[in-house]
Amino acid sequence: MSSVPASQHKRLSHADAAGVLASRDPVLAGLVEAAGPIRIGRRTGSHFAGLVEAIVYQQLAGPAARAIHRRLLAALDEDVQPEALLALSDETLRAAGLSANKARSLRDLAAKVLDGTVVLSPRGLSRQPDEEVIARLSTVRGIGPWTAQMFLIFRLRRLDVWPTGDFGVRQSYGLAWNVPAPTARELEPLGDPYRPYRTVVAWYCWRAVELYAGANGGLTR
């Protein structure tokens, strides 16, 4: 398929971008038809609160993570701010169910938001390209490229994120395009024809896992 013309960059909704790509790629057209319109809803709450939740949920089953997150919110009186989080004692964080590593990650996130290393204001983020957002977030203990990419996709609704480290995307790319599941390195150039709307392809890859393998493609999205 041919790449999307530069004149269309940054102008389309997710749904319109899906339509453009589907008109150029029959595999993606089939996914769009089978899975329906792309759905990336706007998230409520602050970006800081969203990252706190992401850290809490890492490597935990849903029910356990939800319980810990609820206790943390209660300790913060439902007001998730960097200053308030830093004011919580280690004992309070442990009582909420947070491990020492996650407590350190949350404190590091709060400190780096306050010192400006991590910028979470809408205006500040609007000036940062994807690569800079990922680089800044990845300075936080416990936040790696994958978490930063999910932040770009689901919080900032950026259109051209290609999470090659996501196992679900790699597995489902192989299923949908009928090729061996690529490695992260192999998947990187396979996304090039879909620039600047690679987020759309990733989203339909997650759906492909459900459609073709009957499995849950990574996060509940």
C-alpha positions in Angstrom: 0.0 0.0 0.0 1.1 3.6 -0.5 1.9 5.9 2.4 -0.6 8.5 3.5 0.0 11.9 1.8 1.7 14.5 4.0 -1.1 16.9 3.3 -3.4 14.7 5.4 -1.2 14.6 8.5 -2.8 15.7 11.8 -6.1 16.5 10.3 -8.2 13.4 10.6 -10.1 11.8 13.5 -9.3 8.3 14.4 -12.3 7.0 12.5 -11.4 9.0 9.4 -7.8 7.8 9.6 -9.1 4.2 9.8 -11.1 4.9 6.6 -8.1 6.2 4.8 -5.9 3.2 5.7 -8.7 0.7 5.0 -9.1 2.1 1.5 -5.4 1.3 0.9 -5.0 -2.0 2.6 -7.4 -5.0 2.2 -6.3 -6.7 5.4 -7.0 -3.6 7.4 -10.2 -3.1 5.6 -11.3 -6.6 6.7 -10.4 -5.8 10.3 -12.3 -2.5 10.2 -15.4 -4.4 8.8 -15.1 -7.2 11.4 -14.3 -5.1 14.5 -16.3 -2.0 13.7 -15.3 1.7 14.2 -12.2 2.5 16.2 -13.1 3.4 19.8 -10.6 5.3 21.9 -12.6 7.2 24.4 -11.5 10.3 26.2 -10.2 9.5 29.6 -11.4 11.4 32.7 -9.2 12.7 35.4 -5.8 14.4 35.2 -2.9 13.0 33.3 -1.0 12.6 36.6 -3.8 10.6 38.1 -3.8 8.4 34.9 -0.1 7.7 35.3 -0.5 6.9 39.0 -3.2 4.4 38.1 -1.0 2.9 35.4 1.9 2.4 37.9 -0.5 0.8 40.5 -1.9 -1.6 37.9 1.5 -2.8 36.5 2.0 -6.6 36.8 -1.1 -7.1 38.9 -4.4 -8.8 38.2 -7.4 -6.5 37.8 -9.2 -7.1 41.1 -6.1 -6.7 43.2 -5.0 -3.6 41.3 -8.4 -2.0 41.7 -8.5 -2.7 45.4 -5.1 -1.1 45.9 -5.9 1.8 43.7 -9.1 2.5 45.7 -7.2 2.5 48.9 -4.7 4.9 47.5 -7.4 7.2 46.3 -9.0 7.1 49.8 -5.7 8.0 51.4 -5.5 11.0 49.0 -9.1 12.0 49.7 -9.7 11.4 46.0 -7.4 14.3 45.1 -4.5 12.8 43.1 -1.9 15.6 43.1 1.9 15.3 43.2 2.2 17.3 46.5 -0.4 15.2 48.2 1.2 11.9 47.1 4.6 13.0 48.3 3.0 13.9 51.7 1.8 10.3 52.3 4.0 8.3 54.6 5.6 5.0 53.6 3.4 3.3 56.2 0.3 4.7 54.5 1.4 3.5 51.1 2.2 0.1 52.5 -1.2 0.0 54.1 -2.8 0.7 50.7 -1.1 -2.4 49.4 1.7 -0.8 47.4 5.0 -2.6 47.2 8.2 -0.7 48.1 9.1 -0.5 44.4 5.8 0.9 43.4 5.8 3.4 46.2 9.3 4.6 45.0 7.9 4.8 41.4 5.0 6.9 42.5 7.2 9.2 44.5 9.6 9.6 41.6 6.8 10.4 39.3 5.4 13.1 41.6 8.9 14.6 42.2 9.6 14.8 38.5 6.3 16.4 37.7 7.0 19.0 40.3 10.6 19.7 39.2 9.5 19.9 35.5 11.3 16.8 34.2 7.9 15.4 33.3 5.4 17.9 31.8 1.8 16.9 32.1 0.0 20.2 31.5 -2.1 20.0 28.3 -0.4 23.1 26.8 3.1 21.8 27.6 2.3 18.3 26.2 0.9 19.9 23.0 4.3 21.3 22.3 6.1 17.9 22.8 6.5 15.4 19.9 5.8 11.8 20.8 9.5 11.0 21.1 10.0 13.7 23.8 7.0 12.6 25.8 8.3 9.0 25.8 11.8 10.1 26.7 10.6 12.2 29.6 8.2 9.7 31.0 10.8 7.0 30.7 13.0 8.8 33.2 10.5 7.9 35.9 11.3 4.8 37.9 8.9 2.0 36.7 7.7 3.8 33.5 9.2 2.3 30.3 8.5 2.9 26.7 5.4 0.7 26.6 3.7 2.6 29.4 4.6 5.9 27.8 3.2 4.7 24.5 -0.1 3.7 26.1 -0.2 7.2 27.6 0.2 8.7 24.2 -2.5 6.5 22.7 -5.2 6.5 25.3 -4.5 9.7 27.2 -3.2 12.1 24.6 -5.0 10.3 21.7 -1.9 10.7 19.4 -2.5 9.1 16.0 1.0 7.8 15.1 2.1 5.6 17.9 3.5 2.1 17.0 4.0 0.0 20.2 6.4 -2.6 18.8 7.1 -3.9 22.3 3.5 -5.0 22.8 3.2 -8.7 22.4 -0.5 -8.5 21.4 0.3 -6.2 18.5 3.1 -8.5 17.3 1.1 -11.6 17.6 -2.0 -10.2 16.0 -0.1 -8.6 13.1 1.1 -12.1 12.3 -2.4 -13.5 12.5 -4.0 -10.7 10.5 -1.4 -10.5 7.7 -0.8 -14.2 7.8 2.9 -14.0 8.5 5.1 -15.3 11.3 4.7 -13.1 14.3 7.4 -10.5 14.0 9.8 -9.5 16.6 9.8 -5.9 17.9 12.7 -5.1 15.6 11.0 -6.7 12.6 7.6 -5.0 13.3 9.1 -1.5 13.4 9.5 -1.0 9.6 6.3 -2.9 8.9 4.4 0.1 10.4 6.1 2.6 8.0 3.4 2.4 5.2 0.7 3.4 7.8 2.4 6.6 9.0 1.1 9.0 10.3 -1.8 6.8 11.6 0.0 3.8 13.1 -2.1 4.1 16.3 -5.1 3.0 14.2 -3.2 -0.1 13.0 -2.2 -1.0 16.6 -5.8 -0.7 17.8 -7.0 -3.0 15.1 -4.2 -5.4 15.8 -5.5 -5.7 19.4 -8.9 -6.4 18.0 -7.4 -9.0 15.7 -6.3 -11.1 18.6 -9.8 -11.2 19.8 -11.3 -11.9 16.4 -8.8 -14.5 15.2 -7.5 -16.1 18.3 -10.3 -15.6 20.8 -7.8 -14.0 23.2 -7.7 -10.7 25.0 -5.3 -8.4 23.2 -3.3 -6.9 26.1 -5.0 -4.3 28.2 -8.8 -3.9 28.5 -9.3 -1.0 26.1 
